């Protein structure tokens, strides 16, 4: 199932073209939170684990968190009729019913997210504003990616298999199947509601609702496994393998063929990387302290600067040393206007001026300090004209210094770092998952039901991710810098805290077992 979901068209859309990394992390935490939530709804423990993962997901991406909360509210409503009947009949208190337990976990996650946001970040949520035209464009471009004529029937088969498959099974398996069906139904209802709001004229991000619709690949995976189980073992294994290969090829073709061809995606832009590295080499050669502010004057005259300019920032920061990143700023627009101390506004495209609201305030505050300011050839179309008008400002290939020391004969930057290759990337990915698992294993052991070792191990990376986020914020608030080697303390501190919690939980369980003898 993990392979199908991980290579699904939904996850690929979050991965590209804009790379919704925060959405991906939030989605992983939300899916992980559903596992202890199911245990809690079925009468076991798990609300603390579920609320914790939900809270950190809210910290990672507040807009996705609101969608998660809406899904859980609808889930509680689906459980409400049977829960109210059980409560009125006196079989259990309302807080012990499925509806009550979903509400408890949701309230805990919401309170935790608010506490983390206002207590650690000391900031209110900041939702991006897109025009109707931009939202329509994104939805129109995204719809063909999902292959709904193929994926919806496959998901419907999975839902039917899940509904029928619970019959004749032990009660817990039937209840678990019912929980998954209700979650899928709730998520579908919220997604449909978000799209409907867009259809009736509201600026609802319909493309985001679709890109977050994870029940689609989950149900497809369930349907494929159910199809394999319906036939004899050798043939069943073949069915599953063929399905895996087919779905994997579909994801591969979308990611590496369609998106680059249809959406103009470049996984990395060698010219931009080279120019950014030239800037990094210049800053070091000029002796600019890494704590000093630096401004890159960039511009984009294409149809979507609101999305493309942040990509420029990512490329620049990916090349700079870590301790320069926090002091790196972008001015969007005309280099001459920057020197005049004025923002750049343009009538077209409609979203262009929103970049001023995003980047200009920080730059304006820096202007009295006359920070080093640069123009890179591949980041600003005005480079050629500016270089022709002021050749003495050019300090290297593709590099103009607007303000700052202009080094004579500044040499080209060192060669670009080599690509580790597919095998190297696979090893790095596996090592990352293993490291996150080591950080989170103590937390998972302490907070999840002790009889489900497979779930403890499987969810350990999710807990590791969550606690790494929280610990990093705590370390930052303590005055340690996350752009230095101080950040390396976050992993060991989070792992040690989880190990301590697991130790006390083991002692508690032993005492509880001894008292029950």
Phi, psi and omega in degrees: 000320181299322180294317182295315180292318183294332179256013184287163179294330178294311180293322178299322178294325175290331182283329184209157004274337184277348181062080178278071185298318181294324175297319180298316179295315179297320179297317178298318179293322180293315178298320177297322180295333181292334182292304176294333176296318177299317177300317180293317180296326181276006174108359180263197177268166178145354185290327179294314179298315181296315180296321179298311181295321177297318182298316180291325175300321177295326177290324182289316182209103187293324181293316176297326179297321177298321176295319178300314180298319178299319177300316182290326176296315177296322177300316178298321179294324178294328177276347189301312183303309181292327180292318178296320178297316179295322180292315181293329179283354178079014181285334179195155174294157186298326180292347178262000177276162177304318179298313180297322182288323174298319179296320180298312181296321179294316178297319178297317178295320180294315178297320179295318179297318179296318180296318180293317183294312184275331181279318182263311181280333184054046183215148176271156178303145181233100184270128180293146180251121178244147178287161177301321180298316181293318179297319179296317179299314181296317180295317180298321180286329186278326188308315181295339184296329190276351179048053185302324176302336177263313189285326180294313176300321178296319178292322177297321175299319178295319178296318178296318178297323179292320180292318182280327186295339180282346183291135179078001179268166174305156186303317183297321179292322178294318179293323178295318177298320177296322177298313181298319178296318180293321177298314179298318178295319179296315181296320178297318180296317180293318178298315178297322178296319178296321178291321179297320177301321178294317183298323182276004172111357178279154179277057178275134181284077184302324181295329178288321177300319180291320182290344180257009186276070185291337175303334181300303179290331179295315179292325176299317179297317178297318179296320179295316178295323178293321178296320178294329181283344184279348181240171181301156191306308181300316180292323179297318177297320179296319179300314181295317180296317179298317178298317178299315181295316181296313180292322178296319178295321179299316178295317179299314182297320180294316186287318189256347181243303186292307184299315176298323183283317187270331185247002177069029182285134169240120185299328167207147181256105184304322181295317180292320178298316180297317180295319179295323178291326175298319178295318179297318179295320178298314182300320178291318181294326180279355179073027179287120180302145182288349175269357181274144178290145178227137181244128172257123179268107184241167177200153176217121180258013179280189186282346187221062181294333182297328177267326189281325181297316175301327176297323175300317180299319179298317181297315180298312184290335178291339182264327184292153172302149187302322184281358171268340190301315185294338181256015180262130183231156179243134166251128183256114176142210188281127179301325180294319178296326177299314180296333177279353180076030181236147174287162178255127176238145179222145180287338184217142356288168186301332184272000187300313187291344177294336176295329177298316179296331183278316189252332188295317183305317180294320180292318180302321179293336182273340189305319179299339180274356181048064181290160172301130180230136185227154171238129179251141188303316185274359181251354182209118182293349179278359185302313185300311181294322180292320179294323179292323181283330183225071183298336180287349178276345182280120182249000180180173181299119177073018185224120174246135175256111177286315178224136180126172180295130179258101185285130178286131176067032178300126187280168178292155181290165176295166181299150179295147177297147183285151179283131184291346180085164182303317181295318178296319178295320178298318178294319178297319178297315179297320179295323178296314178299318179297317180296317177296323177297319178295322178293322188264352187298322179295317178297316180296318180297321184284329190256342181263162177303134187290342184274357185247071184299322180300318180291323178301311181292318183294323184268356180303317178299326178294316176296322177298318177298312182300312184286334174293320177298310183295315181296321177300319178293319179297316179299319179297317179293334178283355177102358176278146186267129179280352176262020178225187179292349175302329182297335181296343180286341186300314181298305179300322179295315179297318179295318180295320178296319177295320179296319178296318179296319178296321179299312180293328178291322177298317178298317180298318180295320179295318178294321178295320179293321179293322180290335182274354181285000000 
